[in-house]
Amino acid sequence: MQFASERVILLDMMGFGMIIGSALTNAAASSMMKAGFGHRGDLMDRGAVMAVWQILTNPWAIGGVALFGVSFVFMSAALSRVDLSVAYPLMSGVVYLVVLSMSVLVFGETLGLFKLIGVGAILSGVVLLSMGS
């Protein structure tokens, strides 16, 4: 619960920087997970125990988990300064753009018309949510 005297700033440069830091490390973590497992087929083919073992022994996965932790720290710090209703949509939108770019440029995934329309819809929503009440 938040009291009026503890009102979080809608968005400032420090908060914005922390949100961007969270987004970039989150997107990098997801990309590392894809690099570690994207070419192997279904990770669960040999069961859950073997999947956990493959994750724990894969340097890409370990790096990805570490970056998810860094992203968590950035977002935690951002939420001490910025409204959740602003921080989360902004972070998610940036993550989506970076991951989409990485998927096309690094992993060779396709970007068709429907994905482009979806990107436009997501970004429009992020902008509207970030504008505040």
Stockholm file with secondary structure:
# STOCKHOLM 1.0

chainA/1-133         MQFASERVILLDMMGFGMIIGSALTNAAASSMMKAGFGHRGDLMDRGAVMAVWQILTNPWAIGGVALFGVSFVFMSAALSRVDLSVAYPLMSGVVYLVVLSMSVLVFGETLGLFKLIGVGAILSGVVLLSMGS
#=GR chainA/1-133 SS CCCGGGCCBSCCHHHHHHHHHHHHHHHHHHHHHHHHHTTSSCTTTTCHHHHHHHHHTCHHHHHHHHHHHHHHHHHHHHHTTBCHHHHHHHHHHHHHHHHHHHHHHTTCCCCCHHHHHHHHHHHHHHHHHHTCC
#=GC SS_cons         CCCGGGCCBSCCHHHHHHHHHHHHHHHHHHHHHHHHHTTSSCTTTTCHHHHHHHHHTCHHHHHHHHHHHHHHHHHHHHHTTBCHHHHHHHHHHHHHHHHHHHHHHTTCCCCCHHHHHHHHHHHHHHHHHHTCC
//
